[in-house]
Amino acid sequence: MSRWIVLAIPVDGVNEMDRDARTLSEFDGSTEEAETALMKAAGTYEHKLWKVRRREIFKCSSRSYFIRIHGRMATYGLMLQLAELVHDTAQSTGQSSA
């Protein structure tokens, strides 16, 4: 079983202060479970909007989506990406990551 994170990376409609990537979730699971979690995040993540009026989801690959969310006064474009842990120094030295 692999370790995964779902990242939201703002690319459109945000100011420079809000351009940092955010980790939306982190979990252990299969590839299929991770891809399901990514799609769920694409369908529910609201960034800073109180009420989403429209959501467009564009599939780039099975591990990335571009979402455009429209509110009453703002529209945001974000890349949601799935990342699999491939190396952890705590694991390679025998230390626990918890």
N, C-alpha and C positions, 0 to 999 in steps of 0.2 A: 504494500500500500504506500502511496506517495503522499508527500506533503505539498499542499497547494495554497496559493493566495490569489484573490481576485483584486485587480488594481483598477482604479478609475483615474484616468489621466485627462484633465481638461485641455481642450485644444481650441475651442472657439467660444466667444461670448463672455470670457472671463478676463479680469484684469491680471496684471503681472503677479500680484500678491496671492492669487488663487490658482496658480499654474502648477502647484506641487501635486504629485501623484498621491492618491490615498488608497490605503489597503481597506477594502470593503469586507473581506472575510479571509480567514485562514483556517485550514482544516486538513485532515487526513482523509484520503478516499481514493477510489479508482478513477481512471481517466473519464469514464462515463459520468460518475458522480460529480467530478469537477466541471465538466462541460455543462451539466444540468445546473449547477450552482452559478455558473457564468451567465447562462441564459436567464435564470431567475433574477440575477442582479440587473441585467439589461432591461428587464421588464418592470423593475420596481425602484431602481435608484433614482432619486429626485434631485441630487446635488443640493442647491440652495433654494429650490422653489417650494413654496408652501402648497401650491396646487398646480399639478401638471395638467395642462389642457390638451396637449398632444404629445405623443412619443413616436419617434421614428427609430427603428432598429435596423442597422445595416450589418450584415454578416460579412466580415473580412476573411475569417477562417473559423475552424471549429474552436479556436482558442482566442479569438478577438472579435469584438463588435464595436462599431461606431454608433453611438446613440445621439439623437438630437431631441432634446426635451424643450418643449415650449410652455412657457407660463403666460400670465396675462401681460407682463411688461418685459420679459427677458426670454432669450433662447440660448441654450447652452449646447455645445457639442463636446462629447467626451469619448475617448477610447476606453473600452473596458477590455482588459486583457487577463488571461489566465496564465499564471506562472507556476512551474513545477520546481520544487527544490531539487537541485542536482548536486549541491555540495554544502556541507556544514562542518566547520572546523571542530565544533563541540562533539559531533558524532565521530569524526575521524580520530580524535584523541581519546575516545572512550568516555568523555564527560557527558553528563546528562544536560539536555537543553532546558529542562524545567527548573 
